[in-house]
């Protein structure tokens, strides 16, 4: 299969490139810079120049492929709502190029979209259109495509990690380094779901090959790692004090990260594992975090 991959030069996308190539697929990777194009070519992928705001480039890439994985996202959280709207437009453009075909489109969202609230772990069969997180725009766009007969499925991501990066935890490390303390909110028992980047890349491939319209998948290896554990490891690694913050002080300390730092974001992947026979094998979040911080 010739697969058009957005986000192909990013942390997760570069792992998906390698996973697809190992499985015998061809990859047409979106690149917005010369450096990105060179990296893709070196990895064995074909280069497609463009970006998320160039909708014509997205449509051309999708139209020339047998399937599409959309994992690009602008992670400038200071413009989070605008970036979610931009993602919605990109999804609509990609889907339009696949109209009238059986070619699959796998888009990306967050596990929080499957939260029913009340402390329950998020599940694949839940989509809360009233969710306060603006990222719901991606799944709303996907639902509109599905209503038009386009074969779209959704990959929901937790904290995706290896020894170099750990999702939102990487930002928490930066805040702790800047502020001189490693903080958590309240009792710190709120949980972050997580998965190793190589397990996530494999799941994207499985979802693409399955081509099950309307399916939602959770790329979750660990249902929920307590934020207290994360903050404690950061404190040890940076040799800074561990402190609890009341919720009203979280915004001043964490900045934009405050919207996540106190949230209980536990998520299940039971349905995903059963439907795609996915069994994650990578290191856990705390193991990779310890390696990153030099705690081993």
C-alpha positions as CSV (number, residue, x, y, z in Angstrom):
1,X,0.0,0.0,0.0
2,X,1.2,3.5,-0.8
3,X,0.5,5.5,2.4
4,X,0.4,9.3,2.6
5,X,1.6,10.2,6.1
6,X,1.3,13.7,7.6
7,X,3.6,14.4,10.5
8,X,6.1,12.1,8.9
9,X,9.1,13.9,10.2
10,X,7.8,14.2,13.8
11,X,8.4,12.1,16.9
12,X,5.6,9.7,16.3
13,X,5.5,10.1,12.5
14,X,9.1,9.0,12.1
15,X,8.4,5.8,14.0
16,X,5.3,5.2,11.8
17,X,7.5,5.6,8.7
18,X,9.9,2.9,9.9
19,X,7.0,0.6,10.9
20,X,5.2,1.0,7.5
21,X,8.4,0.4,5.5
22,X,9.3,-2.7,7.6
23,X,5.8,-4.1,6.8
24,X,6.4,-3.7,3.1
25,X,4.3,-0.5,2.5
26,X,5.5,2.6,0.6
27,X,5.4,5.9,2.4
28,X,4.8,9.3,0.9
29,X,5.7,11.6,3.8
30,X,4.6,15.3,4.2
31,X,7.6,17.6,4.7
32,X,7.4,21.4,5.2
33,X,11.2,22.0,5.2
34,X,14.4,20.9,3.4
35,X,15.7,19.3,6.5
36,X,12.5,17.3,6.9
37,X,12.6,16.2,3.2
38,X,16.2,15.1,3.6
39,X,15.3,13.0,6.7
40,X,12.4,11.4,5.0
41,X,14.5,10.5,1.9
42,X,17.2,9.1,4.1
43,X,14.6,6.9,5.9
44,X,13.5,5.5,2.6
45,X,10.3,7.4,2.1
46,X,9.1,9.5,-0.8
47,X,8.8,13.2,-0.1
48,X,5.7,15.3,-0.6
49,X,6.2,19.0,0.1
50,X,3.5,21.0,1.9
51,X,2.1,21.8,5.3
52,X,-1.1,21.6,7.3
53,X,-2.3,25.0,6.1
54,X,-1.7,24.2,2.4
55,X,-4.9,22.2,1.9
56,X,-4.2,21.7,-1.8
57,X,-1.0,19.9,-0.9
58,X,-2.9,17.7,1.5
59,X,-5.5,16.8,-1.1
60,X,-2.8,16.0,-3.7
61,X,-1.0,13.7,-1.3
62,X,-4.1,11.9,-0.3
63,X,-5.3,11.5,-3.9
64,X,-2.1,9.9,-5.0
65,X,-2.1,7.3,-2.3
66,X,-3.8,4.1,-1.3
67,X,-4.5,5.2,2.2
68,X,-3.7,8.1,4.6
69,X,-2.5,8.4,8.2
70,X,-2.9,11.9,9.6
71,X,-0.8,12.3,12.7
72,X,0.5,15.9,12.2
73,X,-0.6,18.5,14.7
74,X,0.7,21.9,15.6
75,X,1.8,21.6,19.3
76,X,2.0,25.3,20.0
77,X,-0.4,25.0,23.0
78,X,-0.5,28.8,23.4
79,X,-2.7,28.7,20.2
80,X,-4.4,25.4,21.0
81,X,-7.9,26.2,20.0
82,X,-6.8,27.7,16.6
83,X,-4.6,24.7,16.0
84,X,-7.5,22.3,16.7
85,X,-9.5,24.2,14.1
86,X,-6.6,24.0,11.7
87,X,-6.5,20.2,12.2
88,X,-10.3,20.0,11.5
89,X,-9.7,21.8,8.2
90,X,-6.8,19.4,7.3
91,X,-8.9,16.3,8.1
92,X,-11.8,17.6,5.9
93,X,-9.4,18.2,3.0
94,X,-7.8,14.8,3.3
95,X,-11.2,13.1,3.4
96,X,-12.4,15.0,0.4
97,X,-9.6,13.5,-1.7
98,X,-10.7,10.0,-0.7
99,X,-14.5,10.5,-1.4
100,X,-16.0,7.7,-3.5
101,X,-13.2,5.3,-2.8
102,X,-12.5,2.5,-0.3
103,X,-9.2,4.0,0.7
104,X,-8.7,4.3,4.5
105,X,-8.0,7.5,6.4
106,X,-6.7,7.2,10.0
107,X,-6.9,10.5,11.9
108,X,-5.5,11.4,15.3
109,X,-7.2,12.6,18.5
110,X,-6.6,12.3,22.3
111,X,-7.8,9.7,24.7
112,X,-9.6,12.4,26.7
113,X,-12.3,12.4,24.0
114,X,-13.4,9.1,25.3
115,X,-13.9,10.2,28.9
116,X,-17.4,9.8,30.3
117,X,-16.3,11.6,33.5
118,X,-16.9,10.5,37.1
119,X,-13.4,9.1,37.4
120,X,-14.0,6.3,34.9
121,X,-11.3,5.4,32.4
122,X,-11.9,6.7,28.9
123,X,-13.1,4.1,26.5
124,X,-13.2,3.8,22.7
125,X,-17.0,3.6,22.5
126,X,-17.4,7.1,24.0
127,X,-17.2,10.4,22.2
128,X,-18.2,13.4,24.2
129,X,-19.1,16.1,21.8
130,X,-19.6,18.5,24.7
131,X,-16.0,17.9,25.9
132,X,-14.3,21.2,27.0
133,X,-11.1,20.1,25.2
134,X,-11.0,21.8,21.8
135,X,-9.3,18.7,20.3
136,X,-12.8,17.3,19.8
137,X,-12.9,19.3,16.6
138,X,-10.7,16.6,15.0
139,X,-13.3,13.9,15.8
140,X,-16.2,16.1,14.8
141,X,-14.6,16.5,11.4
142,X,-14.0,12.8,11.1
143,X,-17.7,12.1,12.0
144,X,-18.8,14.4,9.2
145,X,-16.6,12.5,6.7
146,X,-17.9,9.2,7.9
147,X,-21.5,10.5,7.3
148,X,-20.4,11.1,3.7
149,X,-19.2,7.5,3.3
150,X,-15.5,8.1,3.7
151,X,-13.7,5.2,5.5
152,X,-12.2,7.1,8.4
153,X,-11.1,5.8,11.8
154,X,-9.7,7.6,14.8
155,X,-6.4,6.9,16.7
156,X,-6.6,8.4,20.2
157,X,-3.2,9.1,21.8
158,X,-2.1,9.1,25.5
159,X,1.4,10.3,26.6
160,X,3.7,8.8,23.9
161,X,7.2,8.2,25.1
162,X,10.7,6.8,24.7
163,X,13.9,7.7,26.6
164,X,14.1,11.1,24.8
165,X,10.5,12.3,25.0
166,X,7.6,11.7,27.2
167,X,4.6,13.7,25.9
168,X,3.3,16.3,28.3
169,X,5.8,15.0,30.9
170,X,8.6,16.6,28.9
171,X,7.0,20.0,29.4
172,X,6.6,19.2,33.2
173,X,10.3,18.6,33.3
174,X,11.0,22.0,31.7
175,X,8.7,23.7,34.2
176,X,10.4,22.0,37.1
177,X,13.8,23.0,35.8
178,X,12.7,26.6,35.3
179,X,10.9,27.0,38.7
180,X,13.3,25.0,40.8
181,X,10.5,22.7,42.2
182,X,8.7,19.7,40.9
183,X,5.0,20.3,41.5
184,X,1.8,18.3,41.4
185,X,-1.8,19.4,41.9
186,X,-3.6,18.4,45.1
187,X,-2.8,14.8,46.1
188,X,-1.3,14.1,42.7
189,X,-3.4,10.9,42.3
190,X,-4.7,12.0,38.9
191,X,-3.5,9.7,36.2
192,X,-1.8,10.0,32.8
193,X,-2.2,7.1,30.3
194,X,0.9,6.2,28.3
195,X,2.4,4.1,25.6
196,X,5.8,3.6,24.0
197,X,6.2,5.2,20.6
198,X,7.1,1.9,18.8
199,X,3.9,0.3,20.1
200,X,1.9,3.3,19.0
201,X,3.5,3.2,15.5
202,X,2.5,-0.5,15.2
203,X,-1.0,0.3,16.2
204,X,-1.4,3.0,13.5
205,X,-0.3,0.4,10.9
206,X,-2.8,-2.2,12.2
207,X,-5.6,0.4,12.1
208,X,-4.7,1.4,8.5
209,X,-4.6,-2.2,7.4
210,X,-7.9,-3.1,9.2
211,X,-9.7,-0.2,7.5
212,X,-12.7,-0.4,9.8
213,X,-14.9,2.7,9.1
214,X,-15.9,4.6,12.2
215,X,-13.6,2.7,14.6
216,X,-11.9,4.5,17.4
217,X,-8.7,3.1,18.9
218,X,-6.9,3.9,22.1
219,X,-3.1,3.6,21.8
220,X,-2.8,2.9,25.6
221,X,-0.3,0.5,27.1
222,X,-0.6,1.8,30.7
223,X,-4.1,2.9,31.8
224,X,-2.9,5.5,34.2
225,X,0.4,6.5,35.8
226,X,-0.2,8.8,38.9
227,X,1.1,12.3,38.4
228,X,2.6,12.2,41.8
229,X,4.9,9.4,40.7
230,X,5.9,11.4,37.6
231,X,6.5,14.6,39.7
232,X,8.5,12.6,42.3
233,X,10.8,11.1,39.6
234,X,11.3,14.6,38.1
235,X,12.2,15.9,41.5
236,X,14.8,13.2,42.1
237,X,16.2,13.5,38.6
238,X,16.6,17.3,38.8
239,X,17.4,17.3,42.5
240,X,14.6,19.8,43.2
241,X,12.0,19.7,46.0
242,X,8.6,18.0,45.4
243,X,5.7,20.2,46.2
244,X,1.9,20.0,46.2
245,X,0.0,23.0,44.7
246,X,-3.7,23.8,45.4
247,X,-5.7,23.9,42.2
248,X,-6.0,27.7,42.2
249,X,-2.2,28.0,42.0
250,X,-1.7,25.5,39.1
251,X,-2.1,28.1,36.3
252,X,0.5,30.4,37.7
253,X,3.0,27.6,38.1
254,X,2.4,25.4,35.0
255,X,1.2,28.0,32.5
256,X,-0.7,26.3,29.6
257,X,0.2,22.9,31.1
258,X,-2.1,23.6,34.0
259,X,-5.1,22.5,31.9
260,X,-3.7,18.9,32.0
261,X,-1.5,18.8,35.1
262,X,-4.4,18.2,37.5
263,X,-6.6,16.2,35.2
264,X,-7.4,12.5,35.8
265,X,-6.9,11.2,32.2
266,X,-7.0,7.4,32.7
267,X,-7.9,5.5,29.6
268,X,-8.6,1.9,28.7
269,X,-7.5,0.1,25.5
270,X,-9.4,-3.2,26.1
271,X,-11.5,-2.8,23.0
272,X,-8.5,-1.8,20.8
273,X,-6.5,-4.8,21.9
274,X,-9.3,-7.2,21.1
275,X,-10.1,-5.7,17.7
276,X,-6.6,-5.3,16.4
277,X,-4.8,-8.1,18.4
278,X,-2.5,-5.4,19.7
279,X,-0.2,-6.3,22.6
280,X,2.1,-3.5,23.6
281,X,5.6,-4.6,24.6
282,X,7.6,-1.4,25.0
283,X,9.0,0.1,28.2
284,X,6.7,1.8,30.6
285,X,6.5,5.6,31.1
286,X,8.3,5.6,34.4
287,X,11.1,3.4,33.1
288,X,11.7,5.7,30.1
289,X,11.4,8.7,32.3
290,X,14.0,7.3,34.7
291,X,16.4,6.7,31.8
292,X,15.8,10.2,30.6
293,X,16.5,11.7,34.0
294,X,19.6,9.5,34.6
295,X,18.0,7.7,37.6
296,X,19.2,4.3,36.6
